[in-house]
């Protein structure tokens, strides 16, 4: 009953509903099939006990919408996923070419299930691509957008970052057109994770901040904000900007958000990383293990979702528990190899290299560098380069270490990760530099400044970001003071004084 209570939100949503493509043009296509079956037509007809009979077009559409909302809850809620497991297992295999919206939803759902289970990334991407093809579909998770959300997430974890970024950017434009703050917060949260995993920290921070600023205003997609929190924390750690406010915000988020939401593990992992940063190693280790238990509870074995094993391995190693550290790290390597996505494998190999014995560790770190070099995960490539360089330096292989450290330092700077770059211990060349204009602005101020520089009015900016015009005016006033300009006409020139990040 509680699951069905969510369905009307999807039916009330603005924009394209679940019936898309072939079904929208030919409703009889939906009437001629029984998506997952509701066992009879009584639910749609509103006549308990009535004899089953053929559905008219409107009833068939309603049946499909209700079924999508019901099954869709299994892709956001742990409790619903457990409850619906028998139903999911009994659903028919969708056709090679989807004929209805439900077929497309089943394909993207299968892609989601496949990445969670650690099936090969190519298989995940193929299923998601088939489900997302064949025309536009709703993107709002509370308005019939389950197929889009599960498919785009599957592509992101399969490391098809270009495609995932395109999908989320389109969803953001759709959210702005329809005035949906929920859809905007969801797409911003997930796009922030894509940007972070690509090593585009400035973009990641902007999207994460935009999503979290709406945390009090969105109802129905708060679970996805855990991805934004993760991005915010990971970015701050690599930029060296962690402060008491961020730590308090992360603690409050983990306490107050619904732990039943599948993405909640991102928040737990992020808070554990902050505990490591504070030196609370035992508490961090226990939270990372709890994150893992939670992931396994809903069927997520894949380290590409949340690399809790490698994070826990590094903490265990620091605590002196070498056996646990190596068990966790090598289990993640095995799972990541089976999945076959290079960034996830590189992350696992790096951790294994740091906890293994010296000779094996150097070999694993070298492999991590090679694997990440062919990935789109520039930030993790920089991290592996630096760790490999430091490991080589520790054994006296200075000629081999220096190029690794220099390359890692340069790449970390390009990603916008000065704290990570500093670990390389490399002194940057003495060349004239221009202070970054965006470096003095908060993410919200930088975002508003860019939009104003592009010619958008305060009203346009407010509508695009789902904030008030007064908020925009406040941000612009702060921008003018920090950059020393008096009007928006001067903004383009002021913002050209360096963005801080390189183009990756």
VEXTOR-712955 format. One record per residue (C-alpha): x, y, z; residue number from 1. Coordinates in steps of 0.25 Angstrom, whole numbers, plus 5000, padded with zeros to 4 digits. Example, Ala and Ser with C-alpha at 12.3 -4.5 7.8 and 13.67 -1.06 7.14 Angstrom:
# VEXTOR-712955
{east->5049; north->4982; up->5031; i->1}
{east->5055; north->4996; up->5029; i->2}
# end
This chain:
# VEXTOR-712955
{east->5000; north->5000; up->5000; i->1}
{east->5011; north->5010; up->5003; i->2}
{east->5018; north->5007; up->4990; i->3}
{east->5005; north->5009; up->4982; i->4}
{east->5003; north->5022; up->4990; i->5}
{east->5015; north->5028; up->4982; i->6}
{east->5009; north->5025; up->4968; i->7}
{east->5000; north->5038; up->4968; i->8}
{east->5012; north->5047; up->4968; i->9}
{east->5017; north->5041; up->4955; i->10}
{east->5003; north->5042; up->4949; i->11}
{east->5002; north->5057; up->4953; i->12}
{east->5016; north->5061; up->4947; i->13}
{east->5018; north->5071; up->4936; i->14}
{east->5025; north->5068; up->4923; i->15}
{east->5025; north->5054; up->4916; i->16}
{east->5019; north->5043; up->4924; i->17}
{east->5023; north->5028; up->4923; i->18}
{east->5016; north->5025; up->4910; i->19}
{east->5026; north->5029; up->4900; i->20}
{east->5030; north->5026; up->4885; i->21}
{east->5022; north->5014; up->4880; i->22}
{east->5011; north->5014; up->4891; i->23}
{east->5008; north->5029; up->4890; i->24}
{east->5006; north->5027; up->4875; i->25}
{east->4999; north->5014; up->4876; i->26}
{east->4992; north->5012; up->4890; i->27}
{east->4987; north->4999; up->4886; i->28}
{east->5001; north->4994; up->4886; i->29}
{east->5001; north->4996; up->4901; i->30}
{east->4987; north->4990; up->4902; i->31}
{east->4992; north->4977; up->4895; i->32}
{east->5002; north->4974; up->4906; i->33}
{east->5002; north->4972; up->4921; i->34}
{east->5015; north->4978; up->4927; i->35}
{east->5018; north->4969; up->4939; i->36}
{east->5003; north->4967; up->4940; i->37}
{east->4995; north->4973; up->4951; i->38}
{east->4988; north->4959; up->4951; i->39}
{east->4975; north->4965; up->4945; i->40}
{east->4969; north->4978; up->4941; i->41}
{east->4962; north->4981; up->4954; i->42}
{east->4972; north->4990; up->4959; i->43}
{east->4971; north->4999; up->4947; i->44}
{east->4956; north->4997; up->4945; i->45}
{east->4953; north->5000; up->4960; i->46}
{east->4943; north->4989; up->4961; i->47}
{east->4948; north->4979; up->4971; i->48}
{east->4944; north->4965; up->4968; i->49}
{east->4940; north->4968; up->4953; i->50}
{east->4942; north->4957; up->4943; i->51}
{east->4955; north->4960; up->4935; i->52}
{east->4953; north->4966; up->4921; i->53}
{east->4960; north->4974; up->4911; i->54}
{east->4965; north->4988; up->4915; i->55}
{east->4962; north->5000; up->4907; i->56}
{east->4973; north->5010; up->4903; i->57}
{east->4972; north->5018; up->4916; i->58}
{east->4972; north->5007; up->4925; i->59}
{east->4984; north->5000; up->4918; i->60}
{east->4992; north->5013; up->4920; i->61}
{east->4988; north->5014; up->4935; i->62}
{east->4992; north->5000; up->4937; i->63}
{east->5006; north->5002; up->4931; i->64}
{east->5008; north->5015; up->4939; i->65}
{east->5004; north->5008; up->4952; i->66}
{east->5013; north->4996; up->4948; i->67}
{east->5025; north->5006; up->4945; i->68}
{east->5023; north->5013; up->4958; i->69}
{east->5022; north->5000; up->4966; i->70}
{east->5034; north->4994; up->4960; i->71}
{east->5042; north->5007; up->4960; i->72}
{east->5042; north->5008; up->4975; i->73}
{east->5051; north->4996; up->4975; i->74}
{east->5062; north->5005; up->4969; i->75}
{east->5062; north->5015; up->4980; i->76}
{east->5057; north->5008; up->4993; i->77}
{east->5064; north->4996; up->4999; i->78}
{east->5051; north->4991; up->5006; i->79}
{east->5044; north->4992; up->4993; i->80}
{east->5055; north->4985; up->4986; i->81}
{east->5054; north->4973; up->4996; i->82}
{east->5038; north->4973; up->4995; i->83}
{east->5038; north->4973; up->4980; i->84}
{east->5049; north->4963; up->4978; i->85}
{east->5040; north->4952; up->4974; i->86}
{east->5032; north->4961; up->4964; i->87}
{east->5045; north->4966; up->4958; i->88}
{east->5050; north->4952; up->4956; i->89}
{east->5037; north->4948; up->4949; i->90}
{east->5036; north->4959; up->4939; i->91}
{east->5038; north->4955; up->4925; i->92}
{east->5050; north->4957; up->4917; i->93}
{east->5048; north->4970; up->4908; i->94}
{east->5049; north->4969; up->4893; i->95}
{east->5061; north->4973; up->4886; i->96}
{east->5054; north->4985; up->4881; i->97}
{east->5046; north->4991; up->4892; i->98}
{east->5031; north->4993; up->4887; i->99}
{east->5026; north->5000; up->4899; i->100}
{east->5031; north->5009; up->4910; i->101}
{east->5030; north->4998; up->4920; i->102}
{east->5040; north->4990; up->4911; i->103}
{east->5049; north->5002; up->4911; i->104}
{east->5048; north->5002; up->4926; i->105}
{east->5051; north->4988; up->4928; i->106}
{east->5064; north->4989; up->4919; i->107}
{east->5069; north->5001; up->4928; i->108}
{east->5065; north->4993; up->4940; i->109}
{east->5073; north->4981; up->4935; i->110}
{east->5085; north->4990; up->4933; i->111}
{east->5084; north->4995; up->4947; i->112}
{east->5083; north->4981; up->4953; i->113}
{east->5095; north->4977; up->4944; i->114}
{east->5104; north->4988; up->4949; i->115}
{east->5100; north->4986; up->4963; i->116}
{east->5103; north->4971; up->4962; i->117}
{east->5116; north->4974; up->4955; i->118}
{east->5113; north->4968; up->4941; i->119}
{east->5123; north->4973; up->4930; i->120}
{east->5122; north->4988; up->4928; i->121}
{east->5120; north->4986; up->4913; i->122}
{east->5107; north->4978; up->4916; i->123}
{east->5102; north->4989; up->4925; i->124}
{east->5104; north->4999; up->4915; i->125}
{east->5098; north->4991; up->4904; i->126}
{east->5085; north->4989; up->4912; i->127}
{east->5084; north->5003; up->4916; i->128}
{east->5086; north->5009; up->4902; i->129}
{east->5075; north->5000; up->4897; i->130}
{east->5066; north->5005; up->4907; i->131}
{east->5069; north->5019; up->4906; i->132}
{east->5068; north->5019; up->4890; i->133}
{east->5055; north->5021; up->4882; i->134}
{east->5051; north->5035; up->4886; i->135}
{east->5050; north->5044; up->4897; i->136}
{east->5045; north->5040; up->4911; i->137}
{east->5042; north->5047; up->4924; i->138}
{east->5054; north->5050; up->4933; i->139}
{east->5047; north->5054; up->4946; i->140}
{east->5048; north->5042; up->4956; i->141}
{east->5035; north->5046; up->4962; i->142}
{east->5028; north->5048; up->4949; i->143}
{east->5030; north->5035; up->4941; i->144}
{east->5045; north->5037; up->4939; i->145}
{east->5049; north->5023; up->4945; i->146}
{east->5054; north->5018; up->4932; i->147}
{east->5063; north->5030; up->4930; i->148}
{east->5069; north->5031; up->4944; i->149}
{east->5072; north->5016; up->4944; i->150}
{east->5078; north->5016; up->4930; i->151}
{east->5086; north->5028; up->4932; i->152}
{east->5092; north->5023; up->4945; i->153}
{east->5096; north->5010; up->4939; i->154}
{east->5103; north->5018; up->4928; i->155}
{east->5111; north->5026; up->4938; i->156}
{east->5115; north->5014; up->4946; i->157}
{east->5119; north->5007; up->4933; i->158}
{east->5128; north->5019; up->4931; i->159}
{east->5121; north->5024; up->4919; i->160}
{east->5123; north->5038; up->4924; i->161}
{east->5121; north->5046; up->4911; i->162}
{east->5107; north->5039; up->4909; i->163}
{east->5104; north->5041; up->4924; i->164}
{east->5108; north->5055; up->4924; i->165}
{east->5099; north->5058; up->4911; i->166}
{east->5087; north->5051; up->4917; i->167}
{east->5088; north->5059; up->4931; i->168}
{east->5091; north->5072; up->4923; i->169}
{east->5078; north->5069; up->4915; i->170}
{east->5070; north->5066; up->4928; i->171}
{east->5075; north->5079; up->4934; i->172}
{east->5070; north->5087; up->4922; i->173}
{east->5057; north->5079; up->4923; i->174}
{east->5055; north->5082; up->4938; i->175}
{east->5057; north->5097; up->4935; i->176}
{east->5047; north->5097; up->4924; i->177}
{east->5037; north->5091; up->4933; i->178}
{east->5041; north->5098; up->4946; i->179}
{east->5043; north->5085; up->4953; i->180}
{east->5053; north->5087; up->4965; i->181}
{east->5052; north->5072; up->4968; i->182}
{east->5057; north->5068; up->4954; i->183}
{east->5068; north->5079; up->4955; i->184}
{east->5073; north->5075; up->4968; i->185}
{east->5074; north->5060; up->4964; i->186}
{east->5081; north->5063; up->4950; i->187}
{east->5090; north->5073; up->4957; i->188}
{east->5094; north->5062; up->4968; i->189}
{east->5097; north->5051; up->4958; i->190}
{east->5104; north->5060; up->4948; i->191}
{east->5113; north->5065; up->4959; i->192}
{east->5117; north->5050; up->4961; i->193}
{east->5120; north->5049; up->4947; i->194}
{east->5129; north->5062; up->4947; i->195}
{east->5136; north->5057; up->4959; i->196}
{east->5139; north->5044; up->4953; i->197}
{east->5145; north->5050; up->4941; i->198}
{east->5154; north->5060; up->4949; i->199}
{east->5146; north->5072; up->4946; i->200}
{east->5146; north->5078; up->4960; i->201}
{east->5141; north->5092; up->4957; i->202}
{east->5129; north->5086; up->4950; i->203}
{east->5126; north->5075; up->4960; i->204}
{east->5126; north->5086; up->4971; i->205}
{east->5117; north->5095; up->4964; i->206}
{east->5106; north->5084; up->4961; i->207}
{east->5107; north->5078; up->4975; i->208}
{east->5105; north->5092; up->4982; i->209}
{east->5094; north->5095; up->4972; i->210}
{east->5087; north->5082; up->4977; i->211}
{east->5089; north->5083; up->4991; i->212}
{east->5084; north->5097; up->4992; i->213}
{east->5071; north->5092; up->4988; i->214}
{east->5071; north->5081; up->4999; i->215}
{east->5060; north->5088; up->5008; i->216}
{east->5051; north->5090; up->4996; i->217}
{east->5051; north->5077; up->4988; i->218}
{east->5042; north->5065; up->4993; i->219}
{east->5042; north->5052; up->4986; i->220}
{east->5057; north->5051; up->4981; i->221}
{east->5065; north->5055; up->4994; i->222}
{east->5072; north->5041; up->4993; i->223}
{east->5080; north->5046; up->4981; i->224}
{east->5085; north->5057; up->4988; i->225}
{east->5095; north->5047; up->4995; i->226}
{east->5102; north->5047; up->4982; i->227}
{east->5104; north->5062; up->4983; i->228}
{east->5109; north->5061; up->4997; i->229}
{east->5119; north->5051; up->4993; i->230}
{east->5124; north->5060; up->4982; i->231}
{east->5125; north->5072; up->4991; i->232}
{east->5133; north->5064; up->5001; i->233}
{east->5142; north->5057; up->4991; i->234}
{east->5145; north->5070; up->4984; i->235}
{east->5148; north->5077; up->4997; i->236}
{east->5158; north->5067; up->5001; i->237}
{east->5166; north->5068; up->4988; i->238}
{east->5165; north->5083; up->4988; i->239}
{east->5169; north->5084; up->5003; i->240}
{east->5156; north->5092; up->5006; i->241}
{east->5150; north->5083; up->5017; i->242}
{east->5145; north->5092; up->5029; i->243}
{east->5136; north->5090; up->5041; i->244}
{east->5124; north->5095; up->5034; i->245}
{east->5126; north->5084; up->5023; i->246}
{east->5128; north->5073; up->5034; i->247}
{east->5116; north->5078; up->5042; i->248}
{east->5107; north->5078; up->5029; i->249}
{east->5112; north->5064; up->5025; i->250}
{east->5109; north->5058; up->5040; i->251}
{east->5095; north->5065; up->5039; i->252}
{east->5092; north->5060; up->5025; i->253}
{east->5095; north->5045; up->5029; i->254}
{east->5087; north->5046; up->5042; i->255}
{east->5075; north->5053; up->5035; i->256}
{east->5073; north->5046; up->5022; i->257}
{east->5066; north->5034; up->5020; i->258}
{east->5075; north->5022; up->5021; i->259}
{east->5066; north->5013; up->5012; i->260}
{east->5069; north->5021; up->4999; i->261}
{east->5079; north->5013; up->4991; i->262}
{east->5089; north->5025; up->4989; i->263}
{east->5090; north->5027; up->5004; i->264}
{east->5103; north->5019; up->5003; i->265}
{east->5110; north->5031; up->4996; i->266}
{east->5107; north->5039; up->5009; i->267}
{east->5112; north->5029; up->5018; i->268}
{east->5125; north->5027; up->5010; i->269}
{east->5127; north->5042; up->5009; i->270}
{east->5126; north->5043; up->5024; i->271}
{east->5136; north->5032; up->5027; i->272}
{east->5146; north->5039; up->5018; i->273}
{east->5144; north->5052; up->5026; i->274}
{east->5147; north->5043; up->5039; i->275}
{east->5160; north->5038; up->5032; i->276}
{east->5163; north->5053; up->5029; i->277}
{east->5161; north->5056; up->5044; i->278}
{east->5169; north->5044; up->5049; i->279}
{east->5157; north->5036; up->5054; i->280}
{east->5162; north->5024; up->5048; i->281}
{east->5155; north->5013; up->5056; i->282}
{east->5142; north->5020; up->5054; i->283}
{east->5144; north->5022; up->5039; i->284}
{east->5148; north->5007; up->5038; i->285}
{east->5135; north->5003; up->5044; i->286}
{east->5127; north->5013; up->5036; i->287}
{east->5133; north->5008; up->5023; i->288}
{east->5130; north->4993; up->5027; i->289}
{east->5116; north->4997; up->5030; i->290}
{east->5115; north->5004; up->5017; i->291}
{east->5119; north->4991; up->5010; i->292}
{east->5109; north->4983; up->5018; i->293}
{east->5098; north->4992; up->5014; i->294}
{east->5102; north->4991; up->4999; i->295}
{east->5102; north->4976; up->5000; i->296}
{east->5089; north->4977; up->5006; i->297}
{east->5082; north->4982; up->4994; i->298}
{east->5091; north->4974; up->4984; i->299}
{east->5102; north->4984; up->4980; i->300}
{east->5115; north->4976; up->4979; i->301}
{east->5121; north->4985; up->4969; i->302}
{east->5132; north->4994; up->4975; i->303}
{east->5129; north->5004; up->4963; i->304}
{east->5117; north->5008; up->4971; i->305}
{east->5124; north->5011; up->4985; i->306}
{east->5139; north->5007; up->4986; i->307}
{east->5137; north->5004; up->5001; i->308}
{east->5146; north->4992; up->5001; i->309}
{east->5158; north->5000; up->4996; i->310}
{east->5156; north->5011; up->5005; i->311}
{east->5154; north->5001; up->5017; i->312}
{east->5167; north->4994; up->5013; i->313}
{east->5175; north->5007; up->5013; i->314}
{east->5170; north->5010; up->5027; i->315}
{east->5172; north->4996; up->5032; i->316}
{east->5186; north->4996; up->5027; i->317}
{east->5189; north->5009; up->5035; i->318}
{east->5183; north->5003; up->5047; i->319}
{east->5193; north->4991; up->5045; i->320}
{east->5183; north->4981; up->5041; i->321}
{east->5190; north->4976; up->5029; i->322}
{east->5182; north->4963; up->5027; i->323}
{east->5169; north->4970; up->5026; i->324}
{east->5175; north->4981; up->5018; i->325}
{east->5180; north->4972; up->5007; i->326}
{east->5167; north->4963; up->5007; i->327}
{east->5158; north->4975; up->5005; i->328}
{east->5168; north->4981; up->4994; i->329}
{east->5169; north->4969; up->4986; i->330}
{east->5155; north->4965; up->4987; i->331}
{east->5152; north->4979; up->4980; i->332}
{east->5162; north->4976; up->4970; i->333}
{east->5156; north->4963; up->4966; i->334}
{east->5142; north->4969; up->4965; i->335}
{east->5147; north->4981; up->4957; i->336}
{east->5154; north->4973; up->4947; i->337}
{east->5141; north->4965; up->4945; i->338}
{east->5134; north->4978; up->4943; i->339}
{east->5144; north->4983; up->4933; i->340}
{east->5143; north->4998; up->4935; i->341}
{east->5157; north->5004; up->4935; i->342}
{east->5154; north->5015; up->4946; i->343}
{east->5148; north->5005; up->4956; i->344}
{east->5160; north->4995; up->4953; i->345}
{east->5170; north->5006; up->4954; i->346}
{east->5165; north->5011; up->4968; i->347}
{east->5165; north->4996; up->4973; i->348}
{east->5179; north->4994; up->4968; i->349}
{east->5185; north->5006; up->4974; i->350}
{east->5179; north->5002; up->4988; i->351}
{east->5184; north->4988; up->4986; i->352}
{east->5198; north->4993; up->4982; i->353}
{east->5198; north->5002; up->4995; i->354}
{east->5195; north->4990; up->5004; i->355}
{east->5203; north->4979; up->4997; i->356}
{east->5217; north->4975; up->5000; i->357}
{east->5228; north->4984; up->4994; i->358}
{east->5231; north->4977; up->4980; i->359}
{east->5217; north->4973; up->4978; i->360}
{east->5212; north->4987; up->4982; i->361}
{east->5221; north->4994; up->4972; i->362}
{east->5216; north->4985; up->4961; i->363}
{east->5201; north->4987; up->4965; i->364}
{east->5203; north->5002; up->4965; i->365}
{east->5210; north->5002; up->4951; i->366}
{east->5198; north->4994; up->4946; i->367}
{east->5188; north->5004; up->4953; i->368}
{east->5195; north->5016; up->4945; i->369}
{east->5195; north->5008; up->4932; i->370}
{east->5180; north->5005; up->4934; i->371}
{east->5176; north->5019; up->4938; i->372}
{east->5184; north->5025; up->4926; i->373}
{east->5173; north->5019; up->4917; i->374}
{east->5161; north->5023; up->4925; i->375}
{east->5154; north->5036; up->4926; i->376}
{east->5157; north->5037; up->4941; i->377}
{east->5168; north->5048; up->4941; i->378}
{east->5168; north->5050; up->4956; i->379}
{east->5170; north->5036; up->4959; i->380}
{east->5181; north->5035; up->4949; i->381}
{east->5188; north->5047; up->4956; i->382}
{east->5186; north->5040; up->4969; i->383}
{east->5192; north->5027; up->4964; i->384}
{east->5204; north->5034; up->4958; i->385}
{east->5207; north->5041; up->4971; i->386}
{east->5206; north->5029; up->4979; i->387}
{east->5214; north->5021; up->4969; i->388}
{east->5225; north->5032; up->4969; i->389}
{east->5225; north->5032; up->4984; i->390}
{east->5227; north->5017; up->4985; i->391}
{east->5238; north->5017; up->4975; i->392}
{east->5245; north->5029; up->4983; i->393}
{east->5244; north->5021; up->4996; i->394}
{east->5252; north->5009; up->4990; i->395}
{east->5262; north->5019; up->4984; i->396}
{east->5258; north->5018; up->4970; i->397}
{east->5259; north->5033; up->4968; i->398}
{east->5261; north->5034; up->4953; i->399}
{east->5248; north->5026; up->4951; i->400}
{east->5240; north->5033; up->4962; i->401}
{east->5242; north->5048; up->4958; i->402}
{east->5235; north->5047; up->4944; i->403}
{east->5223; north->5040; up->4951; i->404}
{east->5222; north->5051; up->4962; i->405}
{east->5224; north->5062; up->4952; i->406}
{east->5213; north->5056; up->4943; i->407}
{east->5204; north->5054; up->4955; i->408}
{east->5206; north->5068; up->4960; i->409}
{east->5203; north->5074; up->4947; i->410}
{east->5190; north->5066; up->4945; i->411}
{east->5185; north->5068; up->4959; i->412}
{east->5186; north->5083; up->4956; i->413}
{east->5179; north->5082; up->4943; i->414}
{east->5168; north->5075; up->4950; i->415}
{east->5167; north->5086; up->4961; i->416}
{east->5172; north->5078; up->4972; i->417}
{east->5183; north->5086; up->4979; i->418}
{east->5184; north->5077; up->4992; i->419}
{east->5186; north->5065; up->4984; i->420}
{east->5196; north->5071; up->4975; i->421}
{east->5204; north->5076; up->4988; i->422}
{east->5206; north->5061; up->4992; i->423}
{east->5215; north->5060; up->4980; i->424}
{east->5225; north->5069; up->4987; i->425}
{east->5228; north->5076; up->4973; i->426}
{east->5232; north->5090; up->4972; i->427}
{east->5224; north->5096; up->4961; i->428}
{east->5233; north->5103; up->4950; i->429}
{east->5235; north->5118; up->4952; i->430}
{east->5226; north->5124; up->4942; i->431}
{east->5217; north->5136; up->4942; i->432}
{east->5204; north->5133; up->4947; i->433}
{east->5191; north->5141; up->4947; i->434}
{east->5182; north->5139; up->4959; i->435}
{east->5169; north->5131; up->4957; i->436}
{east->5157; north->5140; up->4957; i->437}
{east->5148; north->5128; up->4960; i->438}
{east->5157; north->5124; up->4972; i->439}
{east->5152; north->5135; up->4981; i->440}
{east->5137; north->5132; up->4978; i->441}
{east->5129; north->5121; up->4985; i->442}
{east->5123; north->5111; up->4975; i->443}
{east->5109; north->5118; up->4976; i->444}
{east->5116; north->5132; up->4973; i->445}
{east->5124; north->5126; up->4961; i->446}
{east->5112; north->5119; up->4955; i->447}
{east->5104; north->5132; up->4956; i->448}
{east->5115; north->5140; up->4951; i->449}
{east->5117; north->5131; up->4938; i->450}
{east->5102; north->5132; up->4935; i->451}
{east->5102; north->5147; up->4937; i->452}
{east->5114; north->5149; up->4928; i->453}
{east->5107; north->5141; up->4917; i->454}
{east->5096; north->5151; up->4917; i->455}
{east->5086; north->5145; up->4925; i->456}
{east->5077; north->5154; up->4933; i->457}
{east->5075; north->5153; up->4948; i->458}
{east->5061; north->5147; up->4946; i->459}
{east->5067; north->5137; up->4936; i->460}
{east->5077; north->5132; up->4946; i->461}
{east->5068; north->5131; up->4957; i->462}
{east->5058; north->5122; up->4949; i->463}
{east->5070; north->5114; up->4944; i->464}
{east->5075; north->5111; up->4958; i->465}
{east->5062; north->5110; up->4965; i->466}
{east->5065; north->5122; up->4974; i->467}
{east->5059; north->5135; up->4977; i->468}
{east->5064; north->5148; up->4969; i->469}
{east->5068; north->5154; up->4983; i->470}
{east->5078; north->5142; up->4984; i->471}
{east->5084; north->5145; up->4970; i->472}
{east->5085; north->5159; up->4974; i->473}
{east->5092; north->5156; up->4987; i->474}
{east->5102; north->5147; up->4979; i->475}
{east->5105; north->5157; up->4969; i->476}
{east->5108; north->5168; up->4979; i->477}
{east->5118; north->5158; up->4986; i->478}
{east->5124; north->5155; up->4972; i->479}
{east->5126; north->5170; up->4969; i->480}
{east->5133; north->5173; up->4982; i->481}
{east->5142; north->5161; up->4981; i->482}
{east->5146; north->5163; up->4966; i->483}
{east->5146; north->5178; up->4967; i->484}
{east->5136; north->5181; up->4956; i->485}
{east->5124; north->5191; up->4956; i->486}
{east->5115; north->5184; up->4946; i->487}
{east->5112; north->5171; up->4939; i->488}
{east->5118; north->5177; up->4926; i->489}
{east->5132; north->5176; up->4933; i->490}
{east->5129; north->5161; up->4937; i->491}
{east->5134; north->5154; up->4924; i->492}
{east->5148; north->5161; up->4925; i->493}
{east->5149; north->5159; up->4940; i->494}
{east->5146; north->5144; up->4938; i->495}
{east->5156; north->5142; up->4927; i->496}
{east->5167; north->5144; up->4938; i->497}
{east->5168; north->5128; up->4939; i->498}
{east->5158; north->5118; up->4943; i->499}
{east->5167; north->5110; up->4952; i->500}
{east->5164; north->5097; up->4944; i->501}
{east->5170; north->5092; up->4931; i->502}
{east->5161; north->5085; up->4921; i->503}
{east->5161; north->5070; up->4922; i->504}
# end
